[in-house]
Amino acid sequence: MEWRDAERDYDDAVIGQSTIPRLFEESAARNENRPAQQYKGGIYDRSLAGIAVREAADDRYRTISYDEMREIVRSLAAGFRELGVEADDRVAIFANTRMEWAQSDFALLAAGAVVTTVYSGSSPNQVEYLLGDPDADGVVVENADLLDRVIAVQDSLDLEFAVVMDERGDDAAVANEADFEVLGLGELYETGREAFDREAYESWIDARDPEDLATLIYTSGTTGQPKGVKLSHRNFRANVNQCRRRFAPRPDKPDGVPSLNEESQAVSYLPLAHVFERLAGHFLMFGSGACVAYAEDPETLQEDFQQVEPTTATSVPRVYERMYDAIREEAESSPVSERLFSWATEVGREYFEAENPGAGLRAKRVVADKLVFRKVRAALGGNIDFFISGGGSLSADLCALYHGMGLPILEGYGLTETAPVIAVNPPEEPKVGTIGPPVVDEQVKVDGSMVADETFEGSESRRGSDESSGQRPRDRGEIGELLVRGPNVTEGYWEMPDATEQAFIEAEDGGDPWFRTGDIVELRPDEYVEFRERAKELLVLSTGKNVAPGPIEDAFAASEVVEQCMVVGDGQKFVSALVVPNVEGVRKRAAAEGVDLPEDDAQLRRDDRVEAWIDEEVERINERFESYEQIKQFRLVGEEFTEDNDLLTPTMKKKRRNILDRFADEIDAIYEAEYQQA
């Protein structure tokens, strides 16, 4: 693969061995007159507005340049120093993804602090743990509500200060209850602007070594107590380099192959508290001189895309599923009929998967693009070069649909412990159903000892790879737990030596130890990687068969009548599922077939006709799988899995333990009925 050699040899001004604050300073110097950030009016009562930035009109974006962003970062860094922050102090950021999150992050890192992160939806108990475990010295919070959550648990913490991003209004009374100093981000900025000394600022950055700790990011806790992952400046800097080599405007790239450069425009909406957005939508973007717009209201994401006209965005599979549902719904409510949309998407997928599309298929693709796909792309701003997907397994069928519409999704894979990117599809040669080849300087191998040979037989077609697309069947690769090592891999967990030891395997060659990902993959002969399943999520049936729930659940991603599905059956004789119906899709089908359904959504979910339609969908999906993997029974549940009800993580992964507990009665009913019949 010639592009792999070119990728490995590529070098430019973005690639280097410095710390993260030096990366930002160097990029700001190269791009000082270019746009850096876009922020929206009417969402937040920003304390920096009118002081460091101008007010933005309601629901409209304003832009600041790299020079302006650099001035804010420098002033905030000096302000944090005046507040008493010193090298290696732990300071948390507890806020939604927004302009000030990014500025505070770069400022704290420049001041020498170690940034820890707290999700905005964290409960008081979670806040207590996420601030107490790292012994945080201070916290940057979004508003009075989040400040109140901190104060509620302050007796178990040792905080010296809290900085509030929004105007000091409602938090004034709340702050009186704090036993630590509370001030606004605007106040901190003004203090820092007056105290800023360029020589001192440079000395803070120069004093940081790439091996120094940059951040603590806590795992989602889906399989136990969250662990604080220690990530150094070197870990992040190495991953910026690795991703830059894959996405840079390298001279070897053919015309028409998109890249990430100083002209790129991104929309950021995933949690910056999570490592995926922190690297892909933050460090990599600003290092490359791109502009980042913050979609600060998730309910207006489509309008944000139309305003910003982005070239790229990073997201998780659940968002792409919902985006597709919205695209389909809007298309079908326009002059484009449901039948035409279905025809067009099928043509697009067939065209994308065809090795050599004939004249007839090419002509159909032109018609489909004119009647449907251009409108879809326009609804997303009209300039998308590519999306990046991570944080979970993406349905290959859905990915192919996006590619077919001219909206390529490049699926990747990584972990908090690897800062995070291990592998990602290259723009010049994406392969649907894979998570791409490893990035440069990432060594990978598999441990096949924990996976039965037959566990993933036939799974190539289920992931939508070569065999299912009509291309030549490929040779099977090695399957097992993925082991990795490279400059982006953590040295371990915060004050958890036993967990750290268990996470690594000594290398036979005497080199760095291998990190155990806990994920089952296939390393293909073409060097691409296919994700199979989390090892801890494999279902072991009482018959001895192992079943991976992920591919089965992913198969419902483009369903019109199924919103969510979770496969269960560990320790049981057969596979079953909890299914959340897509209420809008079900009502649309009822209208098309002239069926009257109950107006109440709860009653609708208990309707026999709805259950029959879901059963048809389950049977259709079952055809893709081996008999022991097929869903034999299912129960409709009326509660969607969300972050608010603690059934999804902030990055929209299923909290399987919580779902099993919440719907234990439904699951018991499935198997009790079966045993009674037996």
Buried (B, 14 or more C-beta within 10 A) or exposed (E): EEBBEBBEEBEEEBBBEBBBBBBBBBBBEEBBEBBBBBBBBEBBEBBBBEBBBEEBEEBEBBBBBBBBBBBBBBBBBBBBBBBEBEEEBBBBBBBBBBBBBBBBBBBBBBBBBBBBBBBBBBEEEBBBBBBBBBBBBBBBBBBBEBBBBBBBBBEEBEBBBBBBBBBBEBBEEBBEEBEBBBBBBBBBBBBBBEEBEEEEBEEBBEEBEBEBBBBBBBBBBBBEEBBBBBBBBBBBBBBBBBBBBBBBBBEEBEEEBBBBBBEBBBBBBBBBBBBBBBBBBBBBBBBBBBBBBBBBBEEBBBEBBBBBBBBBBBBBBBBBBBBBBEBBBBBBEEEBEBEBBBBBBBBBBBBBBBEEBEEEBEEBBEEBBEBBBBBBBEBBBEBBBBBBBBBBBBBBBBBBBBBBBBBBBBBBBBBBBBBBBBBBBBBBBBBBBBBBBBBBBBBBBBBEEBBBEEBBEEBBBBBBBBBBBEEEEBEEBEBBBBBBBBBBBBBBBBEBEEBBEEBBBEEEEEEBBBBBBBBBBBBBEBBBBBBBBBBEBBBBBEEEBBBBBBBBBBBBBBBBBBBBBBBBBBEBBBBBBBBBBBBEBBBBBBEEEEBEBEEEEEEBBEBEBBBEBBEEBBEEBBEBBBEBBBBBBBBBBEBBBEBEEBBBBBBBBBBBEBBBEBBEEBBEEBBEEBEEEE
